């Protein structure tokens, strides 16, 4: 389903990158292209970098990293981040976010937040509540103040192949390791990340058996 959504985005090529032979067999059984990669990659970006190098992509080729557990990801979100990168020549990465208005999500460390500058470039990503409304949150995060520019990060990335080769050689950053957010490695080393805003977050991915059952019902409601 994820590969089908990626194909619907208009991508020139869709490759499933994995370190598991069962995934390769399943992909090929469904007519998808799959590539075995090393099992010691620290992040999805490192895995994508291996594929880009093996395929000898042109430096300016745009590669979108779509998580394999997102069967309901909108194809227009995939093409959107690719366009975002194509139209922002000074960005090394493009990604996406959506408005965040729920206090529970704001305080949830599993919901990643992003703060952008006035031109839409990322200032920081965090599992902590950012921006922190000092007065409104003084006694805990129970309601969201009006006008707070809070955004939930959506974990999809577009890169140029040239940057992927550079990323694979960058030393991990302390903030990346502390927050467990790979995009912070790029920010730490001075690369810019352009963040597009979409009004609606994609459906949650599949992380548990319960998630899987829910997605199955959404795909096949009968």
C-alpha positions, -999 to 999 in steps of 0.1 A, spaced: 0 0 0 28 24 8 45 17 -26 12 22 -43 7 56 -27 43 65 -37 36 56 -73 4 77 -73 25 107 -63 41 108 -97 75 96 -86 98 85 -115 108 54 -95 98 38 -62 123 16 -44 116 -3 -11 148 -1 10 151 -28 36 175 -50 55 150 -79 58 148 -106 31 111 -113 39 103 -77 30 121 -81 -3 102 -112 -11 69 -96 -2 77 -65 -23 86 -85 -53 55 -107 -50 35 -75 -54 55 -62 -83 75 -37 -64 112 -29 -67 131 -37 -35 168 -33 -25 186 -50 3 207 -26 25 230 -29 54 215 -38 88 236 -13 108 222 20 97 215 45 125 185 61 107 163 59 76 183 87 60 215 66 62 196 37 46 183 60 18 218 73 13 231 38 6 204 33 -20 211 66 -37 248 58 -39 242 23 -53 219 37 -80 244 65 -88 217 91 -88 226 126 -103 236 151 -76 204 171 -81 180 141 -82 153 145 -55 147 115 -33 117 114 -9 119 91 21 85 77 28 82 56 59 72 20 53 46 20 80 25 47 64 -1 29 42 -25 58 42 0 86 34 -16 110 9 2 109 -25 0 147 -27 20 150 5 48 130 -11 48 151 -43 44 182 -21 76 178 -2 94 171 -34 82 204 -49 91 222 -17 127 211 -21 127 218 -58 116 254 -52 140 261 -23 175 258 -38 192 268 -5 175 240 14 192 206 19 160 189 31 123 196 28 97 182 52 62 189 63 41 200 94 5 207 103 -11 230 128 -12 217 164 -41 228 186 -45 199 210 -30 203 244 -25 166 249 -5 163 217 15 194 227 27 177 258 31 142 243 68 134 236 58 110 208 44 140 189 73 159 174 70 196 173 88 221 149 93 258 151 99 276 118 113 310 110 95 337 90 105 322 57 94 287 66 128 272 75 131 250 106 146 266 137 143 234 158 125 201 162 117 187 196 97 162 215 92 189 241 64 214 238 78 242 216 72 270 214 66 271 251 39 296 261 53 307 294 22 322 310 -4 299 295 16 268 304 28 279 338 5 255 356 7 227 331 -4 223 295 -42 220 297 -53 244 269 -36 259 239 -35 297 239 -50 315 208 -24 324 182 4 301 194 23 291 162 25 254 172 31 228 145 33 190 146 61 176 124 51 150 98 79 125 93 85 127 56 116 141 40 129 151 6 166 153 -2 189 159 -31 211 129 -38 242 152 -33 231 159 3 225 122 11 261 115 3 272 143 26 248 132 54 262 97 55 296 113 65 283 137 91 291 129 128 260 123 149 250 153 170 244 153 208 209 169 203 200 143 177 209 115 201 191 131 230 159 137 212 162 107 189 154 129 159 177 123 129 169 157 112 186 175 141 220 161 127 214 182 96 205 214 116 234 209 139 258 209 110 243 240 95 221 226 68 187 243 62 154 225 63 124 239 45 91 230 61 58 231 42 25 234 60 -4 211 53 -37 217 70 -44 181 78 -21 155 92 -20 121 75 -35 91 93 -14 76 120 11 49 108 11 12 118 31 7 150 11 -20 168 -12 -49 159 -42 -27 169 -30 0 144 -28 -27 117 -64 -38 124 -77 -2 122 -59 5 89 -72 -28 74 -108 -17 83 -102 18 67 -88 2 35 -114 -25 33 -145 -11 52 -166 -40 40 
